[in-house]
Structure formats: C-alpha cells, structure tokens
Amino acid sequence: MASGSIKFNSLPLSIQERLQKRMSGEVEGVAIKRTAGGVSPYGYILIAVLWFAVLLFLANSFLWGAGSTVTLALITLGMSYLLIHHLYRVIKGIKGQAGSCLLVTPHYVIDIQDNSVRYWDLDQLLSITSELRHPAAVHEATRITLSLENDTCQVDLNDHRRADEAVEQINLYRKHFIEASARNDTAYLAYNDDFIEVRNEARQPSAAAGSGALAYAGAFLIALALTAGVMAACLPLNRYLDDKNSWATASSADRAAALRYYIRTHPNGRWVDEANQRLQAMYEAAEQKYRASLTAGYDQDAADAVINVIKYARTADPCVLVTFERKNAIPETIVEDLKKEFEVKKVMPFDDAFSDEKISGREGKLLTSIVGAFGQVMPSDILDISTECSGDPVKFLVRYEIWAGDSIYLDSSQDKLPEPEKTYNPGIGFTWNFGIRIPGTAKNYEFEMKSVPAKQITYESALGEATERGRDADAVLSANRGNIYDSMVASAFEDFRANLVYKMGIGDDTKLNVNQPAEEQSGTGSDEKNTGQGTRPAR
C-alpha cells in the first residue's frame, strides 16, 4: 500500500502536467472539482473584510467600554485569522496552479487542495457512498463520500447523473486495481502510477503535517498582529467619534443640562472649552433675565439670594435641594378644648387628615408649584430644583408647624339645624420658616410668616348638595372631612407659595394682599361643581 502527502509545486513538471491532464479529462481519471457545497476562500475573505467595515460603523455608534472592547477584539482576531488563512489558500492555489479537486485514477485516490496533494492506493478505499443533499432546496446536490483508511474525502456534485457515473467508474477502478495487485501485474500498476518518480520522497506525511501546523501558527500570529494594529487605530477613533457625536448632540440641544452632561462625560473633550463658555453665557443670560423680570414690591434680600444661587449653580452645582421639616403641634385634646372654648356640643375630629402620607403629597404639589414659578423667568435646567441632590448643593429649607385652636368652621349645609345638632370643624393654621443656604456663603436668606384659612372656605363635596333636616348630617361631614381639610391646607400652602415667589420677585400680588394682616393672608379653595362651604362664625 502506498500513501503520501506532497506540495503540488514541488512535484516534477512531468507529474504536474500528467495530473492536470487527468483533471481536465485529457487522460483517464475521474476528476471532481470542489465548486459546490461550501463557501469559497473568496467568500470567507469577503466576510472578513465586511467585518472590518462593521467595526468602523460600530466605532461611530457608541463609546466602547472594557467589556465591549474585549468582545470586539476577539471577533476581530477571528476575522483576521479567517482573512489571512484564506488569503494564504488563494495564494497557494494561484502559485500551485492546481485548484481544489478530488481526482481518482486507476491507481490512486488523490485529494488536491490548493498546493497540497494527498494520495492513497485504491485498495485503501474502504467504501464509496452517494447521498442526495438538500432535496427541498432549489439547488440540489449529491454528496460523494470516500471512506479511506484513517481518513475521509467528500465532494458535492450538482449533476446527479454525473455523480452516479463517477461512483460507478471509481468502483470499477478499485476493482481493476485490486485484481492487478492480486496477480502482481506490475506493468498495469507501473503504467498508472503517477507518483512512481517521487514515491520514496513523497511518502512523508509527518513532515507535511508539521508544515501545515506551522502554516496555521503563522497565520494566527499574523492575525494577532493585524488585530493589535486594527484595535490600536479603532480605539482612539472611537473616542474621537464619540466626543464629536456627543458634542453635536449637546450643541444642537442648546440646553444647560446637555452642556453640563457633555462636560461631565468628556472632561478632556475637544469642545469642552466651548461648552463651558456657552454654559457660562446661558447662566449670565438667566441672571439678566431674572433681574429684568423682577416684579414690583419684591424683597431685595430675597432677590440677592436668588442671584447668588444662580451664580453658585453656574460655577459649582446646579442642583437645589428642597427639604421639608414639619411639626404637627395639634394637641390630642383639641376636640374637647374647642368645645369648651367655643361652647359648642359637637366638633369633628381630624383623624388621619394630617397623616404623613397626605402631608407628603401636599409638599410634592408645593414643590411643583415652586419649580413652575422659577420656570417662568428662567429655563428649568438652569436650577435643578429637586428633593434629591448629591454633594454639597444649595438648600431651600421649608420648615412649618401645623396648629389648631384659634377658630372653628360651620358647614353651610347645617345653617337650619338647631345649635345642639350642629357639628363644627376645627380651624388650622401654619407657621412657616423658609431659608436659603448657599455653601461657602455666610449671609443667607430667611423669612417667616403665618397663614390661616380664609373666613370662608370652599371645598368639593363628596355627597353632593347640602343636607336638609332629618338627614344624617354627621355622615355627610365625616365623608367630606378629607376634602374640607384639603381645602384648608391648600389655601395655607398657596398662601406660602404666593408670599415666597412675591418676595423673590417672580410672582405678582394677584393672590396676595400685602396690606392684609399676616393671620388673614389666605385665599379660598377651588370652586368645583359639587361644593360645600364652611364659615368661621363670629365669636
């Protein structure tokens, strides 16, 4: 038995010509070129080149972190190896002028791939089978499989009839070879032995295998170097493109928040100086607009504090932290106390009207109202007024105390009831203290005020129109209790907001009577469809 491996271009020219004639059909043999059933080297090269185009696209799509950089580098390494390996195959094919072909002669099974030639005596062919591939596809193919000692060769043919003929011819060659070997027909064997001139030299498969391993190792090292070069070029390109795209986004938005985000995420960016200049200009414009929009009667100390807040936000932190500190000073004995003080029989208790949950909701509405007031004179992102800030921000401190005991209210639906049957609601009041704290500033701003509900409040009724005699008046009042106190609190909170924005010069006096005593500075609740009215009776 004879088998071996050799380079096509190392064969004597006489053997190269004889093999090429067998492949072209000029000399006896079955030659099947590998043109079906797989991706050509040129296809793999195209795939690899396309990946490098995709890599450039990704460099312009997002900023690569450590994880994405490693992932892209590994994919690039694989594609680089694919490129180098198949370029090598193409070059070998051109240099060897053999192509890729399965050739069966009266003596050998010869597997030619580019410049590599492997061959086996026909008696080493154990079996040959054919199988229809992809029968439902448009392009069907027949796969011919040659099982050899310690190896297998496969090739696809689109022509089913030619495939059958090839299998029949190969089996015939194998039969004749075995018969010639059995009768020791040296003339037949020598005549069909294409490798007789180099048989001893070529029969060195181990050396060929070692050469193949070296080729794979060389391709990997070249691919590694190519990957290193590509990533070394792409990483700074990615940073530059991310910087450019981020600046384009910030510049087109033309907002203080967008500029601050660019400066924070690209501290060494190419456009960070321009971003800082534009940001400073925005804050200067906001300050000038605020000065120009100050309403009559404003508190100069409050206005100076707001200007200092804008200046601090321009150079340090734009976040303004609003904190609420509340104290519920309503005594537990308020119901009995009011009965004695006002000499009445029935007073409705507060129950959960001033629970933390309800008060927090009212504080949230107050914050929204303050933010809206500032938003009328400057962009909302000049000052980021919030209940959550980090670092050392400006602070708006809102302290207030809830108290009761100075007044009672009677719902108008009870006017016709006898005095012993009337149920009164306790009146409430608020004492406010507001302060502005700017880090590093000794002089801060602070003011105090009191607010109480108006003499007459209006609220949305839960049960409709007034209750007449004979109906359960207490049930109506109990159902409306939350709305009654919501109206009282809304009136007091609105009073505080109106005073605050008025003093800062960002609101007018349409909701504030500055000549009214502080204890009377309050409006009425909203006037909805189904309303009730509570009036503070004269003492």
LINMOTA-V132726 format. One line per field, one symbol per residue. burial: b if it has 16 or more other ideal C-beta (glycine too) atoms within 10 Angstrom, else e. A space follows every 50 residues. Layout:
# LINMOTA-V132726
burial->???
This chain:
# LINMOTA-V132726
burial->ebbbbbbbeebeeebbebbbebbeeeeebbbbebebbeeebeebbeebee beeebbeebeeeebeeeeeeebbeebbebbbbbbbbbbbeebbeebebbb bbbbbbbbbbbbbbbbbbbbbbebbeebeeeebeeeeeeebbbbebebee eebbbbbeeeeebeebbeebeebbebbeebbeeeeeebbeebbbbeeeee ebeeeeebeeeeeeeeeebeebbeebbeebbeebeeebbebbbeebbeeb eeeebbbbbbbbbeebeebebbeebeebbeebbeebbeebeeeeeeebbe ebbebbebbbebbbeebbbbbbebebeeebeeebbeebeeeeebebbbeb eebbeeeebeebbeebbebbbebbeebbbebbbbbeeebeeebbbbbbbb bbbbbebbbbbebbeebeeeebbbbbbbbbebebebbbeeeeeebeeebb bbbbbebbbbbebeebbeeeeebeebbbebbebbbbbbbbbbbbbbbbbb bbbbbbbeeebbeeeeeeeebbbbbeeeeebbbbebeee
